[in-house]
Amino acid sequence: MQKTVSGLVYFLAETHYPSKGAVLVVTIVGPLVKGNVSIFQDCVEAILKTSAKWAVINFRDVSPQIDSAYIPILDSLLNSIRDKPAHVRLSGLHPNLKETLKSAKVLLSEELSNNLAEALQSLPGLNAPGH
């Protein structure tokens, strides 16, 4: 699925493992500016509709600045994923964006990964031997 408004695009890819469950990878591209909040909310709704036990949200191509309107939306999303219960990783965050989200107490340190590959490898239970 792909949506775009004013330069913000998101991609969702869900992979199902018969004996384990589903892994959702979300890639967000573009600026997190006020004009793009509604498309980000669409992305959040799509994420919450999945039954994935693991989710990776990749911010690799997101600009370092974030409008304050995104903070409560992202906080609510992460709390909803944790409450499922499911595991979440945020990858590819620009250092400035990471610092903003840490200051807002949105992130848990164990949920941060440098890149998508590291995020996938760090998901508990996903990479267990014999699965």
C-alpha positions in Angstrom: 0.0 0.0 0.0 1.3 3.5 -0.8 -0.1 6.9 0.0 1.3 10.3 -0.7 0.5 13.9 0.2 2.9 16.8 0.1 5.9 14.6 -0.1 5.1 12.1 2.6 4.9 8.5 1.6 4.5 5.3 3.6 4.9 1.6 2.5 3.6 -1.4 4.5 4.8 -4.9 4.0 3.5 -7.7 6.1 5.1 -11.2 6.1 3.3 -14.1 7.7 5.2 -17.0 9.3 2.8 -20.0 9.8 4.2 -21.1 13.2 5.0 -17.6 14.5 2.7 -14.9 13.3 3.3 -11.8 11.2 6.0 -9.2 10.9 5.1 -5.7 9.7 7.7 -3.4 8.2 6.6 0.2 7.6 8.8 2.5 5.7 8.1 6.3 6.0 9.7 8.7 3.5 9.4 12.5 3.6 9.0 15.4 5.9 7.0 15.1 9.2 5.5 18.6 8.8 2.1 19.9 9.8 0.7 19.5 6.3 1.3 15.8 6.3 -0.3 14.8 9.7 -3.4 13.3 8.1 -1.3 11.0 5.9 0.7 9.9 8.9 -2.6 9.2 10.8 -3.7 7.1 7.9 -0.4 5.2 8.2 -1.0 4.7 12.0 -4.5 3.4 11.3 -3.1 0.9 8.8 -0.5 -0.3 11.3 -3.1 -0.7 14.1 -5.3 -2.9 11.8 -2.7 -5.5 11.4 -2.3 -8.5 13.7 1.5 -8.5 13.5 3.4 -9.7 16.5 6.4 -7.7 15.4 6.6 -4.2 13.8 9.5 -2.2 12.5 8.9 1.4 11.6 11.8 2.6 9.4 12.4 6.3 9.3 15.5 6.2 7.1 14.3 8.8 4.6 12.5 11.1 7.0 13.9 14.6 7.6 15.5 15.4 10.9 12.7 17.9 12.0 9.3 16.8 13.3 6.3 19.0 13.9 5.1 18.7 17.5 1.7 17.4 16.2 3.4 14.0 15.5 4.6 13.4 19.0 1.3 12.4 20.6 0.3 10.4 17.5 3.6 8.4 17.6 3.3 8.0 21.4 -0.2 6.6 21.1 0.9 4.3 18.2 3.8 2.8 20.2 1.7 2.3 23.3 -1.0 0.6 21.3 1.6 -1.8 19.7 3.1 -2.5 23.1 -0.4 -3.2 24.6 -1.3 -5.8 21.8 1.2 -7.2 23.0 3.6 -6.9 20.2 7.2 -5.9 19.8 8.2 -2.7 18.0 11.4 -1.3 16.6 12.1 2.1 15.2 15.0 2.2 12.8 16.9 4.7 10.7 16.0 7.7 12.9 18.1 10.8 12.2 20.0 11.8 15.4 18.1 15.0 15.7 14.8 13.2 15.3 15.9 10.5 17.8 16.8 13.2 20.3 13.5 15.0 19.9 11.6 11.8 20.5 13.8 10.8 23.4 13.2 14.2 25.0 9.5 13.7 24.6 9.8 10.3 26.3 8.2 8.6 23.4 10.9 6.0 22.8 12.2 3.1 24.9 15.9 2.6 24.3 15.5 -1.1 23.5 13.1 -0.2 20.7 15.7 1.7 18.7 17.8 0.2 15.9 20.3 1.8 13.6 18.9 0.3 10.4 16.2 -2.1 9.1 18.4 -5.2 9.2 19.4 -4.6 12.8 15.8 -4.0 13.8 14.7 -7.3 12.3 17.5 -9.2 13.9 16.7 -7.7 17.3 13.0 -8.7 17.4 12.5 -11.2 20.3 11.3 -14.6 19.2 11.4 -13.9 15.5 14.9 -15.2 14.9 14.8 -18.1 17.3 16.7 -21.2 16.1 14.6 -23.9 14.4 11.9 -21.5 13.2 
